[in-house]
Amino acid sequence: MKLYGHPFSNAARRVQMLCEECSIPYTYQVVNLMEGEQYKPEFLALNPNGKVPVIDDDGFVVWESQAIMRYLADKHKAKTWYPVDPRARAHVDAWLDWNQTRLGPEAAKIMFNTHFAGDKGNPAAIEDAKKWLLKILPMMDGELKQRKYLCGDQPTVADIAAATNLAYLEMCQYDLGTYPAVTKWFGGMKARPSFTKTIPK
């Protein structure tokens, strides 16, 4: 399987983390986002959105990181990471959707305007994201006070996805100190070999 990504893409990183956790063989193909390789015709033929990650699994192409994780977990029978029980799976799916629509956009906004936009960074966008995080992170903290991981006693793909967004915030020196449950959970995720192996270099 070929995984198209970029080291600083948190979306590609979460797929790579799952592959590491489940010992799924893959070849990592760097797409140079800074040089615009994601907009070249050969890449757009794989993903017309011009985004990473994308996987090519023996000719079967999938894009969107969380769809990729679901597919890989199902294919490789990683039932602890993505349960088959409908109720347990719905819980994981809810956190995946929350991550994609709530936490992810604000983390990406801060990361983009802090690290990628250069002189064109928008301080107002950063402050707007921080205001939203004041609503988002307390909810996450409250949930994690009740259990070890987002969906129970074991990590799932939802934890991987959320951890990559928290990694963006950490890179931007965002202070998580007022959220002790989030801080404890994130510390556990950072200690996993899959996290340390995929740290951008």
MDTraj code that builds the backbone (N, CA, C; nanometers):
import mdtraj as md
import numpy as np

residues = "MET LYS LEU TYR GLY HIS PRO PHE SER ASN ALA ALA ARG ARG VAL GLN MET LEU CYS GLU GLU CYS SER ILE PRO TYR THR TYR GLN VAL VAL ASN LEU MET GLU GLY GLU GLN TYR LYS PRO GLU PHE LEU ALA LEU ASN PRO ASN GLY LYS VAL PRO VAL ILE ASP ASP ASP GLY PHE VAL VAL TRP GLU SER GLN ALA ILE MET ARG TYR LEU ALA ASP LYS HIS LYS ALA LYS THR TRP TYR PRO VAL ASP PRO ARG ALA ARG ALA HIS VAL ASP ALA TRP LEU ASP TRP ASN GLN THR ARG LEU GLY PRO GLU ALA ALA LYS ILE MET PHE ASN THR HIS PHE ALA GLY ASP LYS GLY ASN PRO ALA ALA ILE GLU ASP ALA LYS LYS TRP LEU LEU LYS ILE LEU PRO MET MET ASP GLY GLU LEU LYS GLN ARG LYS TYR LEU CYS GLY ASP GLN PRO THR VAL ALA ASP ILE ALA ALA ALA THR ASN LEU ALA TYR LEU GLU MET CYS GLN TYR ASP LEU GLY THR TYR PRO ALA VAL THR LYS TRP PHE GLY GLY MET LYS ALA ARG PRO SER PHE THR LYS THR ILE PRO LYS".split()
xyz = np.array([
    [0.0843, -0.1197, 0.0000],
    [0.0000, 0.0000, 0.0000],
    [0.0873, 0.1239, 0.0000],
    [0.0498, 0.2217, -0.0788],
    [0.1219, 0.3479, -0.0834],
    [0.0398, 0.4545, -0.0118],
    [0.1056, 0.5257, 0.0786],
    [0.0421, 0.6350, 0.1507],
    [0.1045, 0.7657, 0.1045],
    [0.0232, 0.8494, 0.0435],
    [0.0677, 0.9814, -0.0010],
    [0.0414, 1.0814, 0.1122],
    [0.1450, 1.1522, 0.1535],
    [0.1277, 1.2477, 0.2609],
    [0.2380, 1.3498, 0.2647],
    [0.2415, 1.4236, 0.3739],
    [0.3477, 1.5206, 0.4004],
    [0.3710, 1.5194, 0.5503],
    [0.4973, 1.5284, 0.5937],
    [0.5264, 1.5186, 0.7373],
    [0.4487, 1.6168, 0.8243],
    [0.4176, 1.7347, 0.7725],
    [0.3471, 1.8339, 0.8526],
    [0.1957, 1.8321, 0.8311],
    [0.1471, 1.7312, 0.7614],
    [0.0025, 1.7131, 0.7480],
    [-0.0458, 1.6269, 0.8637],
    [-0.1238, 1.6856, 0.9536],
    [-0.1735, 1.6061, 1.0657],
    [-0.2711, 1.4991, 1.0177],
    [-0.3399, 1.5254, 0.9071],
    [-0.4328, 1.4267, 0.8529],
    [-0.3578, 1.3037, 0.8021],
    [-0.2474, 1.3260, 0.7318],
    [-0.1665, 1.2131, 0.6854],
    [-0.1018, 1.1418, 0.8038],
    [-0.0655, 1.2189, 0.9053],
    [-0.0005, 1.1593, 1.0216],
    [-0.0912, 1.0614, 1.0935],
    [-0.2205, 1.0925, 1.1016],
    [-0.3093, 1.0013, 1.1748],
    [-0.3228, 0.8675, 1.1020],
    [-0.3216, 0.8701, 0.9699],
    [-0.3253, 0.7439, 0.8942],
    [-0.1964, 0.6662, 0.9177],
    [-0.0840, 0.7356, 0.9144],
    [0.0447, 0.6710, 0.9380],
    [0.0507, 0.6117, 1.0791],
    [-0.0029, 0.6850, 1.1773],
    [-0.0044, 0.6331, 1.3144],
    [-0.0835, 0.5034, 1.3240],
    [-0.1985, 0.4986, 1.2568],
    [-0.2783, 0.3764, 1.2604],
    [-0.2027, 0.2607, 1.1963],
    [-0.1355, 0.2883, 1.0852],
    [-0.0559, 0.1842, 1.0201],
    [0.0517, 0.1310, 1.1140],
    [0.1147, 0.2210, 1.1877],
    [0.2178, 0.1791, 1.2827],
    [0.1564, 0.0979, 1.3971],
    [0.0437, 0.1425, 1.4480],
    [-0.0221, 0.0724, 1.5587],
    [-0.0639, -0.0684, 1.5194],
    [-0.1077, -0.0855, 1.3970],
    [-0.1643, -0.2139, 1.3526],
    [-0.0680, -0.2941, 1.2660],
    [0.0559, -0.2458, 1.2552],
    [0.1576, -0.3146, 1.1729],
    [0.1093, -0.3369, 1.0299],
    [0.0476, -0.2333, 0.9738],
    [0.0008, -0.2390, 0.8355],
    [0.1147, -0.1942, 0.7446],
    [0.1612, -0.2785, 0.6541],
    [0.2728, -0.2396, 0.5670],
    [0.2330, -0.1241, 0.4738],
    [0.3222, -0.0282, 0.4609],
    [0.2952, 0.0845, 0.3717],
    [0.4260, 0.1460, 0.3242],
    [0.4169, 0.2095, 0.2098],
    [0.5268, 0.2896, 0.1575],
    [0.4824, 0.4348, 0.1608],
    [0.5642, 0.5204, 0.2215],
    [0.5262, 0.6605, 0.2378],
    [0.5790, 0.7408, 0.1193],
    [0.4876, 0.8046, 0.0486],
    [0.5221, 0.8873, -0.0669],
    [0.4988, 1.0333, -0.0298],
    [0.6072, 1.1091, -0.0138],
    [0.5938, 1.2501, 0.0233],
    [0.5411, 1.3305, -0.0948],
    [0.4359, 1.4078, -0.0686],
    [0.3829, 1.5043, -0.1658],
    [0.4262, 1.6414, -0.1164],
    [0.5107, 1.7075, -0.1922],
    [0.5652, 1.8364, -0.1486],
    [0.4594, 1.9450, -0.1621],
    [0.3900, 1.9706, -0.0517],
    [0.2816, 2.0687, -0.0538],
    [0.3340, 2.2097, -0.0766],
    [0.4562, 2.2378, -0.0301],
    [0.5124, 2.3712, -0.0451],
    [0.5445, 2.4033, -0.1907],
    [0.5687, 2.2976, -0.2686],
    [0.5982, 2.3152, -0.4114],
    [0.4747, 2.2946, -0.4989],
    [0.3610, 2.2687, -0.4367],
    [0.2372, 2.2548, -0.5128],
    [0.2196, 2.1225, -0.5827],
    [0.2906, 2.0194, -0.5379],
    [0.2792, 1.8898, -0.6047],
    [0.1394, 1.8308, -0.5943],
    [0.0631, 1.8767, -0.4940],
    [-0.0735, 1.8249, -0.4777],
    [-0.1668, 1.8709, -0.5892],
    [-0.1215, 1.9677, -0.6683],
    [-0.2050, 2.0186, -0.7768],
    [-0.1597, 1.9692, -0.9148],
    [-0.0603, 1.8828, -0.9156],
    [-0.0156, 1.8268, -1.0425],
    [-0.1198, 1.7269, -1.0933],
    [-0.1339, 1.7162, -1.2243],
    [-0.2379, 1.6285, -1.2815],
    [-0.2324, 1.4854, -1.2298],
    [-0.1118, 1.4317, -1.2115],
    [-0.1010, 1.2931, -1.1683],
    [-0.1527, 1.2736, -1.0255],
    [-0.1370, 1.3773, -0.9422],
    [-0.1916, 1.3645, -0.8073],
    [-0.3413, 1.3918, -0.8064],
    [-0.3859, 1.4898, -0.8833],
    [-0.5289, 1.5189, -0.8899],
    [-0.6079, 1.4011, -0.9452],
    [-0.5401, 1.3160, -1.0229],
    [-0.6069, 1.1943, -1.0718],
    [-0.6368, 1.0990, -0.9559],
    [-0.5566, 1.1080, -0.8484],
    [-0.5805, 1.0276, -0.7289],
    [-0.6815, 1.0943, -0.6365],
    [-0.6661, 1.2252, -0.6176],
    [-0.7570, 1.3004, -0.5310],
    [-0.7855, 1.4359, -0.5939],
    [-0.9008, 1.4511, -0.6544],
    [-0.9341, 1.5780, -0.7215],
    [-0.9427, 1.6966, -0.6264],
    [-0.9435, 1.6696, -0.4947],
    [-0.9426, 1.7784, -0.3974],
    [-0.8048, 1.8421, -0.3825],
    [-0.7012, 1.7735, -0.4313],
    [-0.5667, 1.8270, -0.4160],
    [-0.5211, 1.8295, -0.2720],
    [-0.5545, 1.7244, -0.1972],
    [-0.5214, 1.7175, -0.0541],
    [-0.4550, 1.5837, -0.0227],
    [-0.3761, 1.5846, 0.0848],
    [-0.3261, 1.4595, 0.1407],
    [-0.3969, 1.4374, 0.2740],
    [-0.4107, 1.3095, 0.3144],
    [-0.3530, 1.1885, 0.2584],
    [-0.4411, 1.1248, 0.1524],
    [-0.3749, 1.0360, 0.0793],
    [-0.4418, 0.9452, -0.0130],
    [-0.3723, 0.8107, 0.0025],
    [-0.4468, 0.7027, -0.0075],
    [-0.3825, 0.5718, -0.0145],
    [-0.4169, 0.5069, -0.1476],
    [-0.3215, 0.4299, -0.1976],
    [-0.3422, 0.3438, -0.3131],
    [-0.3147, 0.2019, -0.2651],
    [-0.4214, 0.1299, -0.2382],
    [-0.4119, -0.0049, -0.1844],
    [-0.4327, -0.1049, -0.2968],
    [-0.3233, -0.1342, -0.3655],
    [-0.3287, -0.2283, -0.4774],
    [-0.4318, -0.1845, -0.5805],
    [-0.4306, -0.0542, -0.6131],
    [-0.5203, -0.0006, -0.7153],
    [-0.6496, 0.0558, -0.6607],
    [-0.6778, 0.0331, -0.5336],
    [-0.7972, 0.0892, -0.4703],
    [-0.7570, 0.2180, -0.4004],
    [-0.8091, 0.3298, -0.4505],
    [-0.7683, 0.4611, -0.4020],
    [-0.8743, 0.5176, -0.3071],
    [-0.8286, 0.5661, -0.1915],
    [-0.9184, 0.6289, -0.0944],
    [-0.8534, 0.7589, -0.0478],
    [-0.9353, 0.8652, -0.0387],
    [-0.8886, 0.9894, 0.0223],
    [-0.9810, 1.0259, 0.1379],
    [-0.9420, 1.1279, 0.2119],
    [-1.0010, 1.1697, 0.3402],
    [-0.9492, 1.0789, 0.4518],
    [-0.8748, 1.1408, 0.5438],
    [-0.8004, 1.0649, 0.6443],
    [-0.8885, 0.9721, 0.7278],
    [-1.0042, 1.0203, 0.7697],
    [-1.0844, 0.9382, 0.8595],
    [-1.1551, 0.8265, 0.7850],
    [-1.1869, 0.8485, 0.6585],
    [-1.2393, 0.7393, 0.5753],
    [-1.1309, 0.6343, 0.5549],
    [-1.0074, 0.6789, 0.5363],
    [-0.8962, 0.5859, 0.5193],
    [-0.8776, 0.5021, 0.6455],
    [-0.8824, 0.5664, 0.7605],
    [-0.8647, 0.4925, 0.8861],
    [-0.9749, 0.3892, 0.9053],
    [-1.0982, 0.4273, 0.8753],
    [-1.2084, 0.3311, 0.8876],
    [-1.1870, 0.2118, 0.7955],
    [-1.1488, 0.2407, 0.6720],
    [-1.1261, 0.1351, 0.5739],
    [-1.0151, 0.0409, 0.6191],
    [-0.9030, 0.0975, 0.6613],
    [-0.7895, 0.0147, 0.7009],
    [-0.8209, -0.0680, 0.8251],
    [-0.8898, -0.0060, 0.9208],
    [-0.9252, -0.0800, 1.0419],
    [-1.0182, -0.1966, 1.0090],
    [-1.1146, -0.1734, 0.9212],
    [-1.2050, -0.2817, 0.8805],
    [-1.1296, -0.3901, 0.8050],
    [-1.0477, -0.3480, 0.7101],
    [-0.9776, -0.4461, 0.6268],
    [-0.8843, -0.5338, 0.7100],
    [-0.8158, -0.4725, 0.8048],
    [-0.7155, -0.5453, 0.8828],
    [-0.7704, -0.5948, 1.0169],
    [-0.9043, -0.5875, 1.0292],
    [-0.9723, -0.6420, 1.1466],
    [-0.9167, -0.5851, 1.2782],
    [-0.8916, -0.4544, 1.2755],
    [-0.8421, -0.3859, 1.3950],
    [-0.9616, -0.3449, 1.4812],
    [-1.0232, -0.4444, 1.5430],
    [-1.1523, -0.4220, 1.6091],
    [-1.1411, -0.3376, 1.7358],
    [-1.0248, -0.3383, 1.7989],
    [-1.0123, -0.2520, 1.9172],
    [-1.0006, -0.1060, 1.8760],
    [-0.9426, -0.0821, 1.7592],
    [-0.9265, 0.0557, 1.7117],
    [-1.0542, 0.1100, 1.6484],
    [-1.1325, 0.0227, 1.5869],
    [-1.2590, 0.0635, 1.5257],
    [-1.3580, -0.0508, 1.5434],
    [-1.4341, -0.0486, 1.6527],
    [-1.5179, -0.1640, 1.6904],
    [-1.6268, -0.1949, 1.5884],
    [-1.6680, -0.3198, 1.5879],
    [-1.7734, -0.3624, 1.4960],
    [-1.9120, -0.3539, 1.5598],
    [-1.9173, -0.3566, 1.6921],
    [-2.0464, -0.3414, 1.7596],
    [-2.1077, -0.2062, 1.7216],
    [-2.2335, -0.2035, 1.6768],
    [-2.2920, -0.0789, 1.6266],
    [-2.2893, 0.0366, 1.7265],
    [-2.3142, 0.0081, 1.8518],
    [-2.3177, 0.1153, 1.9508],
    [-2.1772, 0.1672, 1.9812],
    [-2.0848, 0.0762, 1.9948],
    [-1.9466, 0.1176, 2.0196],
    [-1.8911, 0.1935, 1.8993],
    [-1.9233, 0.1467, 1.7792],
    [-1.8763, 0.2149, 1.6586],
    [-1.9388, 0.3537, 1.6460],
    [-2.0662, 0.3665, 1.6819],
    [-2.1316, 0.4971, 1.6744],
    [-2.0634, 0.5970, 1.7666],
    [-2.0197, 0.5498, 1.8820],
    [-1.9485, 0.6355, 1.9765],
    [-1.8176, 0.6849, 1.9152],
    [-1.7432, 0.5937, 1.8528],
    [-1.6182, 0.6310, 1.7862],
    [-1.6455, 0.7268, 1.6699],
    [-1.7475, 0.6959, 1.5907],
    [-1.7810, 0.7823, 1.4772],
    [-1.8185, 0.9232, 1.5224],
    [-1.8884, 0.9320, 1.6352],
    [-1.9272, 1.0636, 1.6862],
    [-1.8036, 1.1470, 1.7193],
    [-1.7055, 1.0845, 1.7824],
    [-1.5833, 1.1568, 1.8155],
    [-1.5018, 1.1889, 1.6910],
    [-1.5032, 1.1006, 1.5935],
    [-1.4345, 1.1307, 1.4675],
    [-1.4979, 1.2524, 1.4004],
    [-1.6295, 1.2555, 1.3959],
    [-1.6978, 1.3696, 1.3344],
    [-1.6738, 1.4971, 1.4146],
    [-1.6750, 1.4849, 1.5466],
    [-1.6459, 1.6001, 1.6328],
    [-1.5059, 1.6531, 1.6048],
    [-1.4121, 1.5603, 1.5926],
    [-1.2742, 1.5991, 1.5645],
    [-1.2638, 1.6725, 1.4311],
    [-1.3376, 1.6229, 1.3323],
    [-1.3292, 1.6790, 1.1975],
    [-1.3990, 1.8138, 1.1862],
    [-1.5050, 1.8332, 1.2614],
    [-1.5852, 1.9549, 1.2447],
    [-1.5653, 2.0583, 1.3543],
    [-1.5139, 2.0162, 1.4702],
    [-1.4998, 2.1083, 1.5830],
    [-1.3536, 2.1384, 1.6150],
    [-1.2800, 2.0363, 1.6589],
    [-1.1419, 2.0577, 1.6994],
    [-1.0502, 2.0844, 1.5802],
    [-1.0643, 2.0040, 1.4768],
    [-0.9730, 2.0104, 1.3632],
    [-0.9643, 2.1463, 1.2952],
    [-1.0766, 2.2075, 1.2584],
    [-1.0686, 2.3362, 1.1886],
    [-0.9976, 2.4449, 1.2681],
    [-1.0179, 2.4482, 1.3988],
    [-0.9551, 2.5532, 1.4797],
    [-0.8055, 2.5266, 1.4962],
    [-0.7687, 2.4006, 1.5169],
    [-0.6263, 2.3671, 1.5266],
    [-0.5550, 2.3989, 1.3954],
    [-0.6195, 2.3659, 1.2835],
    [-0.5597, 2.3915, 1.1527],
    [-0.5466, 2.5416, 1.1264],
    [-0.6447, 2.6177, 1.1708],
    [-0.6411, 2.7627, 1.1517],
    [-0.5210, 2.8237, 1.2236],
    [-0.4985, 2.7795, 1.3458],
    [-0.3851, 2.8310, 1.4226],
    [-0.2532, 2.7865, 1.3599],
    [-0.2446, 2.6583, 1.3236],
    [-0.1220, 2.6058, 1.2643],
    [-0.0889, 2.6770, 1.1332],
    [-0.1888, 2.6941, 1.0477],
    [-0.1638, 2.7560, 0.9174],
    [-0.1129, 2.8988, 0.9332],
    [-0.1798, 2.9743, 1.0164],
    [-0.1450, 3.1157, 1.0290],
    [-0.0209, 3.1394, 1.1141],
    [0.0194, 3.0377, 1.1901],
    [0.1410, 3.0497, 1.2706],
    [0.2644, 3.0008, 1.1952],
    [0.2506, 2.8876, 1.1227],
    [0.3679, 2.8230, 1.0643],
    [0.3751, 2.8265, 0.9114],
    [0.2628, 2.8262, 0.8455],
    [0.2652, 2.8082, 0.7007],
    [0.2434, 2.9362, 0.6200],
    [0.1706, 3.0313, 0.6760],
    [0.1327, 3.1499, 0.5978],
    [0.2429, 3.2551, 0.5900],
    [0.3443, 3.2432, 0.6747],
    [0.4532, 3.3404, 0.6711],
    [0.4051, 3.4810, 0.7022],
    [0.4492, 3.5752, 0.6214],
    [0.4106, 3.7154, 0.6420],
    [0.2618, 3.7396, 0.6189],
    [0.1955, 3.6439, 0.5546],
    [0.0532, 3.6594, 0.5264],
    [-0.0354, 3.5990, 0.6362],
    [0.0263, 3.5571, 0.7450],
    [-0.0504, 3.5025, 0.8561],
    [-0.1507, 3.6027, 0.9099],
    [-0.2656, 3.5529, 0.9490],
    [-0.3765, 3.6378, 0.9919],
    [-0.3936, 3.6276, 1.1440],
    [-0.3450, 3.7265, 1.2199],
    [-0.3595, 3.7214, 1.3663],
    [-0.5050, 3.7146, 1.4112],
    [-0.5949, 3.7787, 1.3370],
    [-0.7366, 3.7760, 1.3738],
    [-0.7923, 3.6348, 1.3639],
    [-0.7477, 3.5594, 1.2652],
    [-0.7933, 3.4209, 1.2497],
    [-0.7445, 3.3354, 1.3660],
    [-0.6236, 3.3608, 1.4116],
    [-0.5702, 3.2871, 1.5261],
    [-0.6524, 3.3155, 1.6512],
    [-0.6827, 3.4418, 1.6737],
    [-0.7604, 3.4789, 1.7919],
    [-0.9016, 3.4224, 1.7855],
    [-0.9587, 3.4192, 1.6655],
    [-1.0920, 3.3616, 1.6495],
    [-1.0904, 3.2128, 1.6833],
    [-0.9867, 3.1434, 1.6369],
    [-0.9745, 3.0004, 1.6669],
    [-0.9593, 2.9784, 1.8172],
    [-0.8814, 3.0622, 1.8818],
    [-0.8609, 3.0481, 2.0266],
    [-0.9918, 3.0686, 2.1031],
    [-1.0760, 3.1587, 2.0541],
    [-1.2062, 3.1797, 2.1188],
    [-1.2927, 3.0553, 2.1086],
    [-1.2896, 2.9906, 1.9909],
    [-1.3674, 2.8684, 1.9742],
    [-1.3123, 2.7554, 2.0616],
    [-1.1796, 2.7496, 2.0731],
    [-1.1197, 2.6440, 2.1550],
    [-1.1580, 2.6588, 2.3020],
    [-1.1894, 2.7794, 2.3448],
    [-1.2350, 2.8001, 2.4822],
    [-1.3704, 2.7335, 2.5074],
    [-1.4410, 2.7018, 2.4002],
    [-1.5667, 2.6285, 2.4118],
    [-1.5471, 2.4790, 2.3856],
    [-1.4547, 2.4485, 2.2968],
    [-1.4351, 2.3111, 2.2516],
    [-1.3564, 2.2280, 2.3523],
    [-1.2447, 2.2803, 2.3997],
    [-1.1566, 2.2026, 2.4869],
    [-1.2165, 2.1715, 2.6240],
    [-1.2945, 2.2626, 2.6850],
    [-1.3564, 2.2248, 2.8124],
    [-1.4492, 2.1045, 2.8003],
    [-1.5195, 2.0950, 2.6884],
    [-1.6078, 1.9801, 2.6665],
    [-1.5262, 1.8510, 2.6584],
    [-1.4150, 1.8572, 2.5846],
    [-1.3271, 1.7406, 2.5730],
    [-1.2679, 1.7046, 2.7088],
    [-1.2289, 1.8045, 2.7849],
    [-1.1715, 1.7816, 2.9160],
    [-1.2723, 1.7148, 3.0093],
    [-1.3945, 1.7609, 3.0038],
    [-1.4992, 1.7019, 3.0872],
    [-1.5247, 1.5570, 3.0539],
    [-1.5229, 1.5246, 2.9259],
    [-1.5450, 1.3861, 2.8853],
    [-1.4293, 1.2971, 2.9291],
    [-1.3066, 1.3479, 2.9165],
    [-1.1896, 1.2673, 2.9513],
    [-1.1707, 1.2532, 3.1021],
    [-1.2406, 1.3315, 3.1802],
    [-1.2385, 1.3109, 3.3245],
    [-1.3147, 1.1851, 3.3633],
    [-1.4004, 1.1385, 3.2717],
    [-1.4851, 1.0230, 3.3006],
    [-1.4254, 0.8905, 3.2526],
    [-1.3265, 0.8976, 3.1665],
    [-1.2687, 0.7746, 3.1124],
    [-1.1267, 0.8004, 3.0634],
    [-1.0521, 0.6950, 3.0428],
    [-0.9110, 0.7059, 3.0076],
    [-0.8917, 0.7584, 2.8662],
    [-0.9758, 0.7103, 2.7745],
    [-0.9676, 0.7531, 2.6346],
    [-1.1036, 0.8082, 2.5916],
    [-1.1114, 0.8611, 2.4734],
    [-1.2343, 0.9277, 2.4300],
    [-1.3555, 0.8356, 2.4323],
    [-1.3328, 0.7075, 2.4056],
    [-1.4459, 0.6151, 2.3956],
    [-1.4419, 0.5022, 2.4973],
    [-1.3571, 0.5144, 2.5967],
    [-1.3544, 0.4085, 2.6978],
    [-1.2158, 0.3819, 2.7519],
    [-1.1870, 0.2547, 2.7802],
    [-1.0611, 0.2163, 2.8440],
    [-0.9495, 0.1878, 2.7451],
    [-0.9825, 0.1833, 2.6161],
    [-0.8814, 0.1562, 2.5139],
    [-0.8839, 0.2656, 2.4082],
    [-0.7672, 0.2979, 2.3496],
    [-0.7654, 0.3990, 2.2438],
    [-0.8305, 0.3466, 2.1168],
    [-0.8892, 0.4364, 2.0422],
    [-0.9494, 0.4034, 1.9128],
    [-0.8959, 0.5005, 1.8078],
    [-0.9448, 0.4853, 1.6864],
    [-0.9042, 0.5773, 1.5797],
    [-0.9421, 0.7213, 1.6146],
    [-1.0439, 0.7391, 1.6974],
    [-1.0833, 0.8742, 1.7385],
    [-0.9738, 0.9404, 1.8200],
    [-0.9076, 0.8637, 1.9055],
    [-0.7972, 0.9178, 1.9845],
    [-0.6799, 0.9568, 1.8953],
    [-0.6502, 0.8733, 1.7972],
    [-0.5415, 0.9052, 1.7045],
    [-0.5721, 1.0354, 1.6306],
    [-0.6933, 1.0456, 1.5797],
    [-0.7308, 1.1643, 1.5024],
    [-0.7225, 1.2906, 1.5873],
    [-0.7750, 1.2841, 1.7086],
    [-0.7728, 1.4017, 1.7953],
    [-0.6309, 1.4359, 1.8385],
    [-0.5489, 1.3352, 1.8635],
    [-0.4113, 1.3600, 1.9071],
    [-0.3314, 1.4369, 1.8031],
    [-0.3574, 1.4106, 1.6750],
    [-0.2826, 1.4831, 1.5722],
    [-0.3235, 1.6305, 1.5687],
    [-0.4463, 1.6612, 1.6039],
    [-0.4875, 1.8006, 1.6115],
    [-0.4281, 1.8689, 1.7344],
    [-0.4215, 1.7960, 1.8461],
    [-0.3559, 1.8510, 1.9648],
    [-0.2076, 1.8732, 1.9388],
    [-0.1480, 1.7875, 1.8556],
    [-0.0069, 1.8051, 1.8199],
    [0.0139, 1.9376, 1.7459],
    [-0.0809, 1.9731, 1.6599],
    [-0.0743, 2.1038, 1.5933],
    [-0.0730, 2.2163, 1.6965],
    [-0.1625, 2.2075, 1.7942],
    [-0.1691, 2.3121, 1.8960],
    [-0.0395, 2.3172, 1.9761],
    [0.0167, 2.2025, 2.0066],
    [0.1421, 2.1995, 2.0815],
    [0.2547, 2.2646, 2.0005],
    [0.2592, 2.2384, 1.8711],
    [0.3609, 2.2999, 1.7860],
    [0.3499, 2.4525, 1.7871],
    [0.2292, 2.5004, 1.8084],
    [0.2047, 2.6447, 1.8119],
    [0.2127, 2.7012, 1.9531],
    [0.2605, 2.6184, 2.0474],
    [0.2793, 2.6584, 2.1871],
    [0.1484, 2.7030, 2.2532],
    [0.0414, 2.6356, 2.2150],
    [-0.0871, 2.6617, 2.2785],
    [-0.0879, 2.5965, 2.4159],
    [-0.1270, 2.6698, 2.5167],
    [-0.1221, 2.6216, 2.6549],
    [-0.2456, 2.5371, 2.6869],
    [-0.2217, 2.4093, 2.7132],
    [-0.3294, 2.3172, 2.7506],
    [-0.3389, 2.2997, 2.9018],
    [-0.2620, 2.3794, 2.9757],
    [-0.2504, 2.3595, 3.1191],
    [-0.3798, 2.3701, 3.1970],
    [-0.4762, 2.4425, 3.1452],
    [-0.6040, 2.4566, 3.2166],
    [-0.6977, 2.3383, 3.1922],
    [-0.6504, 2.2394, 3.1155],
    [-0.7320, 2.1228, 3.0845],
    [-0.6566, 1.9972, 3.1310],
    [-0.6619, 1.9659, 3.2596],
    [-0.5794, 1.8564, 3.3131],
    [-0.6102, 1.7195, 3.2541],
    [-0.7363, 1.6913, 3.2268],
    [-0.7708, 1.5602, 3.1707],
    [-0.7206, 1.5480, 3.0271],
    [-0.7339, 1.6556, 2.9511],
    [-0.6809, 1.6561, 2.8137],
    [-0.5294, 1.6411, 2.8165],
    [-0.4645, 1.7134, 2.9075],
    [-0.3187, 1.7080, 2.9174],
    [-0.2707, 1.5670, 2.9504],
    [-0.3383, 1.5018, 3.0446],
    [-0.3014, 1.3653, 3.0830],
    [-0.3220, 1.2691, 2.9669],
    [-0.4372, 1.2799, 2.9006],
    [-0.4666, 1.1930, 2.7852],
    [-0.3651, 1.2146, 2.6735],
    [-0.3355, 1.3410, 2.6438],
    [-0.2422, 1.3718, 2.5355],
    [-0.1022, 1.3218, 2.5690],
    [-0.0641, 1.3311, 2.6959],
    [0.0653, 1.2766, 2.7367],
    [0.0749, 1.1278, 2.7104],
    [-0.0345, 1.0567, 2.7346],
    [-0.0368, 0.9144, 2.7057],
    [-0.0271, 0.8849, 2.5575],
    [-0.0954, 0.9643, 2.4769],
    [-0.0894, 0.9454, 2.3322],
    [0.0504, 0.9767, 2.2785],
    [0.1135, 1.0788, 2.3340],
    [0.2480, 1.1171, 2.2885],
    [0.3517, 1.0105, 2.3242],
    [0.3244, 0.9330, 2.4271],
    [0.4187, 0.8294, 2.4690],
    [0.4134, 0.7053, 2.3801],
    [0.3138, 0.6963, 2.2945],
    [0.2998, 0.5789, 2.2089],
    [0.4058, 0.5826, 2.0981],
    [0.4684, 0.4684, 2.0665],
    [0.5691, 0.4657, 1.9610],
    [0.5174, 0.5200, 1.8271],
    [0.3899, 0.4993, 1.7977],
    [0.3345, 0.5483, 1.6700],
    [0.3385, 0.6999, 1.6631],
    [0.3255, 0.7662, 1.7772],
    [0.3299, 0.9126, 1.7814],
    [0.4735, 0.9613, 1.7631],
    [0.5650, 0.9009, 1.8382],
    [0.7038, 0.9477, 1.8299],
    [0.7660, 0.9196, 1.6918],
    [0.7273, 0.8079, 1.6312],
    [0.7840, 0.7736, 1.5003],
    [0.7366, 0.8675, 1.3908],
    [0.6201, 0.9295, 1.4103],
    [0.5616, 1.0140, 1.3044],
    [0.5793, 1.1630, 1.3321],
    [0.6603, 1.1998, 1.4295],
    [0.6849, 1.3418, 1.4551],
    [0.7499, 1.4042, 1.3322],
    [0.6978, 1.5173, 1.2845],
    [0.7559, 1.5810, 1.1651],
    [0.9010, 1.6193, 1.1863],
    [0.9786, 1.5989, 1.0842],
    [1.1224, 1.6351, 1.0897],
    [1.1546, 1.7344, 0.9780],
])
top = md.Topology()
chain = top.add_chain()
for i, resn in enumerate(residues, 1):
    res = top.add_residue(resn, chain, resSeq=i)
    for name in ("N", "CA", "C"):
        top.add_atom(name, md.element.get_by_symbol(name[0]), res)
traj = md.Trajectory(xyz[None], top)
